[in-house]
């Protein structure tokens, strides 16, 4: 019976269409960069969970503003992606160790300065499960990042600021000089979404990156000793440290739009614009076709 | 703070020994006796996690061993521990997908989200070993099947189909590809031969675990399918119960050799979105489901096989043959009435037939009743047949009588019947404008006749009831008209109200209370209401369904039940508990049908392609609901108001409904109404006073509601949108009383909008109108909260997404408003102004938080106010706002929560309560902001709170009530 109450066509959505970004999330990275100067002096960049490619577009446009730039950008996703200037797209699984080798191959064995991930699962609506899956996605990206990043490198990833996010803040604190929770103004205030900006990668002492296929992400980080709970003989529940990361709002209050505000159509785009990114094949495509044809049966 | 009540997503259901249902209600494990619906045990098992699964082992309840899991938590305990002692919280190092006992109950196998099985010694609560198949991919779903000779692991991956592996040798048995997208649910047959699966692609697939072949596919759900349960296993096949995001549970049948999983039934027993859990009691043929709305319902999977269940149809030829009557070529069964034990029908050629015990017989044939006849009846079993000229046949158990209805001028157009306290009333209407004729019939004899003057103008009666005590008659008609004929004054003109509710035809009227003439009125076009009509017409309750046509309604055991037609089905809906009681595919709305209820059962006759169909529901073996739910999506705002027995709780949700519930002193929440007037997700609900509350949402909807009798609610007035952008949300509002000539005349409402608009409206109780008195725009950002403060002037304090707190002096609204003794006075009656004045002056506009000020509360003392704000930046600020000096002095506290602070409620001047998305409710001492107490809540997306006496109500994805010492 529920009618949708979400407004999908906010000002950033319309602006993204106008300015040729593949998704409105481009503004989030732009605002993060505005705040943290993420793109200063970076040469090797990895964009994980990159499809449809709006973050790679931002990386490409911003880094290659300087035409002499020798930067290399690799965008990885399970889904195919349309080509982007100055970006090598890789259709690969970020949990697969071979992906690491491929990326390092492209970089000629050199390590990366910057790894980012804007990945999110299709949320189910069951908050604890969605937050768990999102945390796993961050850990997958982080696992690759710990193998790819040079010392002092930067890691940026999308998070859901739910009930256990303080565990992740604490654990990231073992790996980076500085961990900040950033909320770009392009990200809706009503959404749990935020971004962790982890600056100054410091590999764990005495630990060597080794992506073994038989280790799950969970096991990988247990070996790293960053305070994650583990399985004990007596099944006891580990105490896990919780920390609140400093919060930084990004995007200039005066010049950036407010993603929660309703802007009248007169001040925004009047004419209808075609979507920049064609819709991908959703898993339920066949079900939709059957519904259209009246073939979804049932009383 | 102590949790005393919670309602939220039910994520685990398990049937034990065919008699008990174990349910995970947030962190609480509840046990119900299925036959009675009685809760026999309930206790919290986890401190933080919701229960996602329950396994029970043992021959009976007393010796049962329980394995309960949720998130990363695991608990192993015996039945008596549900009542006393501690329950140890254990962990297996990862999110648990499934856990099952070994056949002897000594070992529990836990499958976790990285496709690893952890074996646990139940007695010692110690790890035995872990095993995996070499692929530790992340799983969305998993199912273990413990067989006599092996343990089978079925793992539902995110992108890579289903992996079936054997625990015993860790070998992958099958890789099942066929679905697209993540695998959300899996279930195996008892013997481990069959596997069913569902995924993001909205299909259900059946796999032969012997061959690894996909053998059947089923389609039907309109959204994602979350879980599956196999039941009714036979040699040849089995049935499946599925639960989905689309709010329905469906049943399916698989027979070997068929490639299609055949859809059988659809059950809709939840609201909002998502049916999260399910279980089947095979022995009783019951399917249970738990929803995001917190409801647990029991659907009868074998209803048509129950005692008393009938599903039958007769063609005209069959009826003629059975009755031994020759039908003319064009003769059809035109009208009928179901007495509850038999059906009396009239044909187009004047035959009167009776269907009794499944057999048709001819009662009589009378040419006077050819072409036009009406068949009506009474609960007593007496049936009336009338024709145009007013000839009346009265058929009773003792025989038949004849009577005549005489009109002065016209012929008979319609007859309606009503049974009250065993007394039988018939109301007849002429096709011309002349008095209605009310007959009372005792047995089969007309004992009294009364003429009721027909209201002038358009009037065509469609429903009526008689108040036996006073003799008053309430008649509903087409054109949304209600007429009341007083009992004692025979010649008196009726009181008539037109368009008292939206819609056209009044489909039923039932008097609930005498002598106030409180009545339930149901309109065909989905609206219904409770009215009081002894004097002036008072609308106590108004509401509507979102789909279908309503043919009637009644109260049963205190619950309102509505029925009618929707697309191709007839439905019976429990409006109080929000669940469907009956769904009969009958081909859509019918001219000819007859519905009766009583004793929990339903009887429906309808004509379809000239055949007469009969459906009688079988006896219920268990109650329909074990637990009543609330909102099916996130609650965005809650408000409470004291009543004589406790509180009324109003909640607004993303599911677009406003719910009114009773909040008992012990914290129990009993739903009264689910108002569906809003067309978009709710933003705010607040009380104006104990009689009125206001709600706001997107599409610029601001609705004023009036409460009556501490249990009824009606939509009283709406504010017309000002802007052309339908996406503008009314984020918040505040109201203060306005006086005129020493008495309360109305209230001033300040509303803030997502397009940065700020509007002040004056509402007049006398005129029942909202007048815009001030209109302004704060900035370009979304304004989130607002409060009105009345001192020497009217001040508007607002908070926005830019992290600012702004204070305006409102002005007088163009000479309309004044302030006297700290109260707003109406100086002049406001006229409609297309361009009202702006706010007089922006006094303060100060940034306090980095980003959105999500909530604030203030306490005024003299010319200063203590203001406490909570932000998206995890921080809080305690400020002193001096209205006289125009100063705002703030102290900011960073990191007061690990996530967004969503609500701030001052309790007096020394304490403040906050909710935040980290799911912690905190109480602070102010102004120093010292944490006094904190309490974890299992309500995720925690978004709002209100204080009601010694109770705190917290809303989000569910609702939790805490007892608190303040």
Interface residues (C-beta under 8 A of the other chain):
Chain A: X1 X2 X3 X5 X6 X7 X9 X78 X95 X121 X122 X124 X125 X126 X127 X128 X132 X133 X136 X161 X162 X163 X165 X166 X169 X181 X183 X185 X189 X192 X214 X215 X216 X217 X218 X219 X229 X230 X231 X232 X233 X234 X235 X236 X237 X238 X242 X244 X246 X247 X248 X249 X253 X257 X258 X260 X261 X262 X263 X264 X265 X282 X283 X284 X285 X286 X287 X290 X291 X295 X296 X297 X298 X299
Chain B: X9 X11 X48 X49 X50 X70 X71 X72 X73 X74 X89 X90 X91 X92 X93 X94 X95 X113 X114 X115 X116 X118 X120 X125 X126 X127 X130 X134 X136 X137 X138 X140 X158 X159 X179 X180 X181 X182 X184 X199 X200 X201 X202 X203 X219 X220 X221 X222 X224 X226 X245 X247 X250 X263 X265 X266 X271 X272 X273 X274 X276 X292 X546 X547 X569 X583 X585 X632 X633 X654 X655 X656 X676 X679 X680 X681 X697 X698 X723 X724 X725 X727 X728 X729 X753 X754 X755 X756 X780 X781 X782 X784 X801 X802 X803 X847 X850 X851 X852 X854 X872 X873 X874 X875 X894 X895 X897 X898 X899 X900 X917 X918 X919 X920 X940 X941 X957
